[in-house]
């Protein structure tokens, strides 16, 4: 039956045809009824009461969205961002849905942004730039991080403050120390200290200085209530700035700098000495060392006849046997040499016989 006055199409629908006969406002009708879907407001738009077009009004901004059949824009929920339409070049003013903010991001007014560098977002639905918190000491968090501890400061570096943003962290490990990944102090580990206390306790991610076949002796000490092994020969390693592990000195070198457990450089063994496991030893009595970098107690050789070589000698003729004495063998160690001459005046310094050779 005809109406005395027209009735507006309901909000969320539109009527673009004439002669519409029910609240579906559809122009697609037949004996069994009308197709209501054909009159639903288009997504990304809304249709107030009495609308005549599927795109009657634009949804209006990224802080709201309009699914199909919307009577009014819907404000985006806290911790969500708006999306759509899905076709290329979609208008940001015609958002069609909202999605939960992803981990590593926060969402404000319908926009998803990465968590700032130095912070992390562990959960979905974050709604402030503070995200889940600040990256802890020993770790760094670039922009968009979703985990606080997924990026430890690299070995050889340390992170002494929270909120670090890149792999340079706070700087290089201090001389005389080494820094495993995730270190929070420039003096994380004194060079001659090893942890954990037992090699079998080391996890797959821990690189220990001692190998399974290394017989270097250690003892257990406690530092800040943490059991550690300390090398019984602490001079056998050194750690320059930025070390990731203790380093053995080269043969013929000794370690120097810092204290006995915090050596940070190696130096060639000096004349008259040899170096083993980073420690300087004088060449033994009766021998001499005429070059740097020796690593064998045999040094450069034995002292020449007619001379003696105390510990630390640098020449095969270091000291001639005194007048009145003689040295008939190599490798003499003291001023008595091989003994006294029969006639002291017959033996000038450096004599090799107890009696002079008489000419015929």
HUTABEL-V319327 format. One record per residue. N is the residue number from 0. SS is DSSP state (hx for helix, st for strand, lp for the rest). PSI is psi in whole degrees, -180 to 180 (none if undefined). NEAR is the number of other ideal C-beta (glycine too) atoms within 8 Angstrom. Layout:
n-><N/N>
ss-><SS/SS>
psi-><PSI/PSI>
near-><NEAR/NEAR>
This chain:
n-><0/1/2/3/4/5/6/7/8/9/10/11/12/13/14/15/16/17/18/19/20/21/22/23/24/25/26/27/28/29/30/31/32/33/34/35/36/37/38/39/40/41/42/43/44/45/46/47/48/49/50/51/52/53/54/55/56/57/58/59/60/61/62/63/64/65/66/67/68/69/70/71/72/73/74/75/76/77/78/79/80/81/82/83/84/85/86/87/88/89/90/91/92/93/94/95/96/97/98/99/100/101/102/103/104/105/106/107/108/109/110/111/112/113/114/115/116/117/118/119/120/121/122/123/124/125/126/127/128/129/130/131/132/133/134/135/136/137/138/139/140/141/142/143/144/145/146/147/148/149/150/151/152/153/154/155/156/157/158/159/160/161/162/163/164/165/166/167/168/169/170/171/172/173/174/175/176/177/178/179/180/181/182/183/184/185/186/187/188/189/190/191/192/193/194/195/196/197/198/199/200/201/202/203/204/205/206/207/208/209/210/211/212/213/214/215/216/217/218/219/220/221/222/223/224/225/226/227/228/229/230/231/232/233/234/235/236/237/238/239/240/241/242/243/244/245/246/247/248/249/250/251/252/253/254/255/256/257/258/259/260/261/262/263/264/265/266/267/268/269/270/271/272/273/274/275/276/277/278/279/280/281/282/283/284/285/286/287/288/289/290/291/292/293/294/295/296/297/298/299/300/301/302/303/304/305/306/307/308/309/310/311/312/313/314/315/316/317/318/319/320/321/322/323/324/325/326/327/328/329/330/331/332/333/334/335/336/337/338/339/340/341/342/343/344/345/346/347/348/349/350/351/352/353/354/355/356/357/358/359>
ss-><lp/lp/lp/lp/lp/lp/lp/lp/lp/lp/lp/lp/st/lp/lp/lp/lp/lp/lp/lp/lp/lp/lp/lp/lp/lp/lp/lp/st/st/lp/lp/st/st/lp/hx/hx/hx/hx/st/lp/lp/lp/lp/st/st/lp/lp/lp/lp/lp/lp/lp/lp/lp/lp/st/st/lp/lp/lp/lp/lp/st/st/lp/lp/lp/lp/lp/lp/lp/lp/st/st/lp/lp/lp/lp/st/st/st/st/lp/lp/lp/lp/lp/lp/lp/lp/lp/lp/lp/lp/lp/st/st/st/st/lp/lp/lp/lp/st/st/st/st/lp/st/st/st/st/st/lp/lp/lp/lp/st/st/lp/lp/lp/lp/lp/lp/lp/lp/lp/lp/lp/lp/st/st/lp/lp/lp/lp/st/st/lp/lp/lp/lp/lp/lp/lp/lp/lp/lp/lp/st/lp/lp/lp/lp/st/st/lp/lp/lp/lp/lp/st/lp/lp/lp/lp/lp/lp/st/st/lp/lp/lp/lp/st/st/lp/lp/lp/lp/lp/lp/lp/lp/lp/lp/st/st/lp/lp/st/st/lp/lp/lp/lp/hx/hx/hx/lp/lp/lp/lp/lp/lp/lp/lp/lp/lp/lp/lp/lp/lp/lp/lp/st/st/st/st/st/st/lp/lp/st/st/st/st/st/st/lp/lp/hx/hx/hx/st/st/lp/lp/lp/lp/st/lp/lp/lp/st/st/lp/lp/lp/lp/st/st/st/st/lp/lp/lp/lp/lp/lp/lp/lp/st/st/st/st/lp/lp/lp/lp/st/st/st/st/lp/st/st/st/st/st/lp/lp/lp/lp/st/st/lp/lp/lp/lp/lp/lp/lp/lp/lp/lp/lp/lp/st/st/lp/lp/lp/lp/st/st/lp/lp/lp/lp/lp/lp/lp/lp/lp/lp/st/st/lp/lp/lp/lp/st/st/lp/lp/lp/lp/lp/lp/lp/lp/lp/lp/lp/lp/st/st/lp/lp/lp/hx/hx/hx/lp/lp/lp/lp/lp/lp/lp/lp/lp/lp/lp/lp/lp/lp>
psi-><144/148/149/-39/145/150/128/144/142/153/140/-8/173/156/108/2/166/157/20/141/-4/-180/-8/-21/30/141/1/87/154/-174/-33/-9/-167/153/103/-30/-29/-11/6/141/141/144/148/-1/169/155/104/176/129/20/150/1/149/-25/44/-51/138/143/-43/-14/167/-9/12/165/158/100/171/139/20/135/-22/157/150/126/137/142/156/134/12/161/155/152/169/170/165/-13/156/137/24/144/124/-11/2/54/145/-16/173/150/150/134/137/154/144/3/165/155/126/130/37/3/131/126/148/146/141/153/139/-7/170/152/99/-27/165/158/23/147/15/155/-11/-16/-138/-18/-174/141/132/168/143/-2/163/150/104/172/135/16/141/-4/137/-27/21/-15/86/151/137/152/139/-9/171/157/101/-2/159/158/23/149/-17/174/-8/-18/-137/-12/-172/149/145/150/143/1/165/155/106/166/138/12/147/1/145/-17/44/-49/119/145/-38/7/143/146/149/173/-32/133/-34/-12/-8/128/173/-24/0/122/113/148/-39/135/174/-29/6/123/14/122/148/166/161/132/164/128/119/44/13/126/133/157/138/135/135/-21/77/-22/-3/2/159/158/99/172/136/21/142/-20/159/151/136/140/157/155/136/11/152/154/150/171/150/-153/-172/-26/4/45/144/6/166/146/139/142/139/166/142/10/167/156/129/130/38/6/138/134/137/144/140/156/138/-5/170/158/108/-3/160/161/24/146/10/138/-11/-16/-140/-16/-169/156/144/157/149/3/164/153/105/175/135/14/150/-1/151/-17/45/-53/127/148/138/161/137/-5/164/155/101/-6/162/160/25/147/-19/173/-12/-17/-134/-11/-172/147/155/-45/105/-36/-13/-7/95/172/138/11/146/-4/154/-18/152/154/120/135/145/none>
near-><2/3/6/3/4/4/6/6/15/9/9/10/16/13/12/7/7/3/4/11/5/6/7/12/11/13/9/7/9/6/2/3/6/10/10/9/5/8/13/11/17/8/11/14/15/13/16/10/8/6/14/8/8/10/9/12/10/9/16/7/10/11/8/14/15/15/9/8/8/15/11/7/11/10/6/14/6/5/11/13/11/15/9/12/10/5/5/3/4/10/8/7/9/14/18/15/9/12/8/7/14/7/8/10/13/15/16/9/6/15/8/8/9/7/18/8/9/11/16/14/14/8/7/8/9/14/9/7/9/6/12/10/8/7/15/8/8/10/15/13/15/9/8/8/16/10/8/12/8/7/10/8/17/8/10/10/16/15/14/8/7/8/9/14/10/8/8/5/12/10/7/8/17/8/11/14/15/13/16/11/8/9/15/10/8/12/9/12/12/9/18/15/12/13/9/9/8/6/8/4/7/8/5/3/4/8/6/8/7/9/5/4/4/7/4/9/7/10/7/9/9/8/7/4/4/7/8/13/12/13/13/8/10/12/12/13/16/16/15/9/8/8/14/10/8/12/9/7/14/6/7/11/13/12/15/9/10/9/6/7/12/14/19/13/10/10/8/7/15/7/8/10/13/14/16/7/7/16/11/9/9/8/17/8/8/10/16/16/15/8/7/8/10/14/9/6/8/5/12/10/7/10/16/8/8/12/15/14/18/10/7/8/14/9/8/12/10/12/10/8/17/8/7/8/15/15/15/8/7/7/9/14/9/8/8/6/13/11/8/7/13/5/7/8/5/9/15/5/7/10/14/8/9/11/8/6/5/4/3/2>
